[in-house]
């Protein structure tokens, strides 16, 4: 599918337009990037960004495929449906491309780009939807996306660089951000010693995005999830706590939970546009 979306990309070295020729993505200046056998392209330059491990990607696939975050996906679809701007859909920190695929299903005229720092994740995202391409890149650096080429940027629990998002958005395009609230996974955080949600997260979001972008609207979404122990293991394994928890201790703590266990998902969904 990358051949259909490569026109939305530009060279991470010189900013030139990219084209696909014989499984090589290249620009007029001679910079070239091999298309991986799995269908994604690595446009990461400089230092290696820290992305999800193969185990984290497998955990994410297992959890999301069970549909527990379906209300989040539905909120993204609803926000994207009303956007009339031309351009593609970009999922920033896309992971496996799960949310992007649902948005593209709802918007049959759109193409999508899954951007993630993890090659393991982009391998999965390259197969997520026939109208999606997958690119390895660093969300904190210059995005390898053309100016004004994007109708909707999705950002679900992912890093975000306000000025870069503003650059790639069409003037009538929007950014849709999902961040956790303080009650997110509250039943598990203390018991399993998971990383807590920063109480100042909303304020940090405003500081990060508030100059190049302006908020149009925001809403809070909270819903219960009934999870068995295997699903709790996948939920923890796909997030940042997976990097810090002792696997043996974690499994002991999960085994001590009731089964099933009721867990609260609590998020904020906000929509932003470029500051005029």
DAFEN-V110789 format. One record per run of one state. SS is the DSSP state (helix for helix, strand for strand, loop for the rest). FROM is the first residue (numbers start at 0). TO is the last residue. Records with the same first field share a line. If there is no record, write none. Layout:
SS=FROM-TO ; FROM-TO
This chain:
loop=0-0 ; 10-15 ; 21-22 ; 27-30 ; 35-39 ; 42-52 ; 65-68 ; 81-86 ; 92-96 ; 106-110 ; 116-117 ; 125-130 ; 136-143 ; 145-148 ; 156-160 ; 180-184 ; 192-199 ; 209-211 ; 227-227 ; 237-238 ; 243-245 ; 255-259 ; 274-275
helix=1-7 ; 53-64 ; 69-80 ; 97-105 ; 118-124 ; 161-167 ; 185-191 ; 200-208 ; 228-236 ; 239-242 ; 246-254
strand=8-9 ; 16-20 ; 23-26 ; 31-34 ; 40-41 ; 87-91 ; 111-115 ; 131-135 ; 144-144 ; 149-155 ; 168-179 ; 212-226 ; 260-273
